[in-house]
Structures are given as structure tokens and as C-alpha cells.
Amino acid sequence: MRHLLLLASFLVVTLGCTKDENGENQVNNLTGKFWTLKYIQNASSGSITFYPNIKEKVAIEFSDKNQLNFDGVCNGGAGDYAIENEKLTISNIFVTQIYCNYGEWEDTVANGLEKAYKYKINNGSLVIYSNAGYNLVFE
């Protein structure tokens, strides 16, 4: 039993040790809040497309159990995520497919999340860099 406790402690310490440049635990910086989409930035031109000023928001939440939750205008979903240094991998993402106004934002965000390769948190904003040709900026 003592060996299991030591192993569990080792895993918690080892798996929770991914730090950012400030020495803070990266997973803790992501978890515990809903990140609301602020805008999408074209990766090559830098042009910004702001999310419309409507009541419904597209938001994501990272759980401390490597689960990503997706809350869209009309649809919801989930997926898995992994972090190593600043590398972010999101997999097994699914989003329900109920048609609604502004549903294209849900599709764009889901596509960007599926192709995520890196993230940064800067001044309270979360930037998810994506191989989709655009980056997602949340606050």
C-alpha cells in the first residue's frame, strides 16, 4: 500500500510539473475557468475577425483531468487535451450539430482546436495557435 501511495505521489508531482516561463504550472493556468472567444486572427496576415456582439458566446473549459469542454452558440461538445511545455494537443473533439445562427463560429473554433499545436497565456488572454491558418484568442 505504501508503494502505491509513493507511486501516486510521484505521478502527481511528475505530471503536474509542466511549467511556463514564470515557473507556474501550465495546467493550473488553463483550468478552473471558461475561456470565451474574443476574436480569430489570420495566421499569415495578422488580420482580426472579432466575435459578433451577441449574447451567446463560444467558450471552452479545460478540466484538470485533461478533458476539454466546448460550449457554443447552440451546440456543446468535448474532447481530450495534452500539454507538454507550450505544446497543446487536442484530440477526439466532437460538437453536436444543431443548426443555429452563428453556428459557423462553432465550426471554426472546433476546427481550430482540432489543429491546435501551441498555446500562450498573456495578460489574461489565451491564444491557441492552430494549423488551420488562424489562431483563436480567448479571454
DADA-V314684 format. One record per backbone hydrogen bond with DSSP energy under -0.5 kcal/mol. CO is the residue of the C=O (numbers start at 0). NH is the residue of the N-H. If there is no record, write none. Layout:
co	nh
CO	NH
CO	NH
//
This chain:
co	nh
0	4
1	5
2	6
3	7
4	8
5	9
6	10
7	11
8	12
9	13
10	14
11	15
13	16
16	18
17	25
19	22
23	19
24	28
25	29
26	29
26	30
29	61
32	34
32	61
33	35
34	59
35	138
37	50
38	136
39	48
40	134
41	45
46	41
47	49
48	39
51	53
56	58
57	36
58	70
59	34
60	62
60	68
61	31
62	65
65	80
66	62
67	78
68	60
69	76
70	58
74	71
75	95
76	69
77	93
78	67
79	90
81	88
83	86
85	118
86	83
88	81
90	79
93	77
99	102
101	104
101	105
102	106
103	107
104	108
105	109
106	110
107	111
108	112
109	113
110	114
112	115
114	130
116	87
117	128
119	121
119	126
121	124
124	121
124	126
125	127
125	137
126	119
126	128
127	135
128	116
128	117
129	132
132	42
132	43
134	40
135	127
135	137
136	37
136	38
137	125
//
